[in-house]
């Protein structure tokens, strides 16, 4: 039988454990490194299962998909089959880059509905718009039309238990008078419905300061793309930690940003090859930043 003193000590320890649990959860979340699978766009179609196995072994625990189509799904696998493949390698698909070009250009919702359905099956949190075709973003008025369509799509995502996010390149920062396309999207989209996935390489490449964006729009950048910029040729990527972007102050401002998830991505300049390149970035982040 426990003495009264032992009982009280045990009870206090139990309470302390419960109180500390959220902190441990936060630490675990901060240690989770995601990968945008577009980084491996050459290897994936050739050997889907083998490439996903390498992603798991490289230290990633989350992925962001790309390449889904109504016809071919995820490289020939249905969302259910693809989710099983990810799970077998310790991975979850937090976000998905879905091509919503037809919806944004002419309002056709077939791609959007299929994307939402696929994201639901995967157990994802985000439907993410990866790109805007040049033909629909020529003027400030065009960006306002796009923002209105994004709001409608975001409501559809919310009704399905998902969030909608927008991923940038550098063209959004081109000026229209005193504003930019990106600022129009930030201003015209509903803060309660629409998140932004900030591609930090393209922000730096465009000559903008991510910390300034965080201060001006706190909490809106719930996801990041983390890829470095080559020191000698800004048009090229570099393994994270070897380029010209200073990552420590950016990650120090994660709370202000609203960042919940981030994904390593490499588009160019793999050394020595794609999987080893992203693995090196993952390793650097875990050892030096997180």
N, C-alpha and C positions, 0 to 999 in steps of 0.2 A: 504494500500500500504506500502511495506517495505521501510524504509529509506535506504540511501546508506550505512550508518554505520551498520544497522541490516543485510543488504544483505551481506556485507563483512564478518561479524561475522559468519553468517550462512554458507557461502561458505568455510571459514576456518575450521569450525567444520566438514563439510562434507569431506573436503580433509584430515583432520586429521584422521577421521574415516576410510577412505580408506587406509591410510598409516598404520594404526594400525591393520587392518584386518588380514594381514598375520601373525602377532605376535600372535593374538588370535587363529588363525588356528593352529600354531605350538604348542601352549599350549594345545589345545584340543587333538592334535595328541599324545603329550607326555603323556597325561592322559589316553589314550586308552590302556587298558590291554587286551591282547589276551590269549586264552586258547588252548593248544593242546588237542584235544578231546580224545586222547589216554589215558589221565589221568582217563577218565571215561569209560574205555573199558569194565568193568563188567556191568555197568548200562545201557549203550546205547543200546545194542541189546535187553535188556529186556523191556525197556520203552523209546523209542527214543524221542517221543514228550515231555514226562514228564521230561526227563533228560535235554533236550535242554532248556526247560522253567526254570529249576533250574540254568542253566548256565547264562541265561540272568539276573535272579534275584540276582545272586551272585556278580554282578558288572562288568562282562566282556562285552565288546562290539565287540570283534573280536574273531574268532576261526581259528584254523588250523585243517583241517580234516585228517582222516586216514581211512583205511579200504575199500576204493572204489574198486569195481571189475566190470568187464564188465557184469557179470551175475547178481549180486545182487545190483549193483549201490551203493547207500548210505543206507545200512541197509533196503533195499526194496523200498526206495524212489528214483525216478529219480532225476537228478541234479536240474531240474526245481522245483520239489516238495520239495526237501531239501532246496533250496534257499528260498522258501516261508516260510518254517518252521523257518528258521533262522531269516528272516526278521520280522516275527510275534513276535519274542522275542528280537528285537533290535540288532541282530547279523549279521555280514558279515563274509564270509570265505575269508580271505586275502590270505592264502596259503593252500596247500594241500600236504600231504605226499602220494605220489603214488608209488606203488610197480612197479618198472621198471626192475625187475630182468631178465626177458626174453630178454629185449633189451640189457642190459649191458652184458649178458652172450653170447647170440648168434645173437644179432642184429635184432631180431624180433620187428618190430615197432608197432604191433597191440595195445599193452598196452599203449605205449607212445601216440599214436594218440587218443585213447579213453580218456586218462587222460587229454590231451590238450583240447579236446572237452568238457569234464566235467568242467574243470576249466573255460573255456570261458562262459559256461552257468551260473556258479555260480557267475560270475563277479569277479573272483579272480585275483590276480596279479602274483602269483607264482605257478609253478609246482616244487615240492621239492623232491629230491631223499633222502629217509630216511635211507637207509642201503645198505651195500655191502655184498653179500654172501661171506662166507669165501673161497669158491672154486675159486673165480675169483680175489683174492687179496693176493696172496702168495708171490709175488716178486715185486721189483721196476718196472720191465717191465710190470707187470700186471696193476699197477697203471697208467702207461703211456698210456696203451691201454684204460683203463677206462676213462681217461681224454679226449682222442680223441673222444670217443663215447659221452661223456658229451657235448663236443663242438658241435657235430652234432645235438644232441637233443636240445641244447640251441638255435641253429639257427632255428629249427622248432618252438620252443616256441616264439622266437622273431617274426617270420613271422605271428604268431597267435596273436601278441600283448601281450605276456606274458614274464615273466622272468623265468629262470631255476636257482634253488639253490641246494646246496648240504649240507646235515645235517650230522654232525659227531657223532661218539661215542668216545671210547678211543683207539680202535685198530689202527686207522689211524696214531697215534703218535708213533707206533713201528718203530724202526730204521732199515733202509736199508743202512748200511755203515754210511755215514755222513749226510744222509737225512732221512725223514720220508715219509710215504705214503701221509700224509696230505700236506706236503710241495710240493710233486710232483703234487698233484691236484691243489694247488694254482699256481704253476709255469707253468703247462702245459695247464691249461684252459684259455680261452680267457676272459680277464678282462672286455671287452665290452659286453660279453654275459652271463657270469656265475657269480652268486653271491654265498655267503656262509651263511648258517644258523648255527651260532656258538652255540653249546650246552655247556653252561658254566659249568654245573656240570661235564660233561665228560672231559672238558679241565682241570678242577681242579683235578678231579680223576686221570688223567693221569700224574699229576705233572707239568703241563704247566701253563704259566701265560697268561691270556687273554690280559692284557695290552701290553705285549710284542708282541703278535700276531697283535694287532691293529697297533702298531708302525711300524712293519715290512711289513704289508699289509693294509695300510690305505684305508678305503672306501669299502672294499670287504665284510664285514660282515653286510649285510643289514637286517638280522633277527637274533634274539637270542632265545634260549630256556633258561628260567630262572627257575631253580630248585636248591634248597639248598642241602648241604651235611651234613648228620648227624655227630655231633661232636665226638661221640664215635665209630661209625661204618661207615666208608666212603662208604661202599657198599649200604647204605640206603640213601634215600632222606629225607629231612626235610622240614617243611613249611618254605617258604622264610622269612628270618629274624631270624630264630631260629637255623640255622646251622653254619657251619664254614666259609662260603664264605662271604667276605666283599663286599657288593653290591654298596656302595656309590662311591668308585673310579671307578668301572666298568661303572656305569651309567654316571659318570662325563666325561667319555671318549667316550660317545655314538657318538658324531660327528666324532671323529677320526675313530671310527669303521665303520661308514657309516650306523649305525642302523636306520631303519625306522619303524620296527615292532618287537615286542617281544611277546613270548607266555609262560605263566606259564605252567609247566608240572611236574607231579608227576608220577613216575613209581613204587615206592615202599613206604612202611612204612606210610600208611595213618592213621592220628590220628585226629578226631575219625573215620572219613569215607571219601571216595574220594571227594564228593562235598563240605563238610565242610572244608576239608584240602586245596583244591585249593582256596576256598573262603577266607580262612585265609591268604593265600599268596597274593591274589589280594588286600585285605584290607591293608596289611602291605606295599605293594608297593605304593599304593595311598597315604597313610598317612605319609610314612617315606622317600620315594625315589623320587617320581615323582614331 
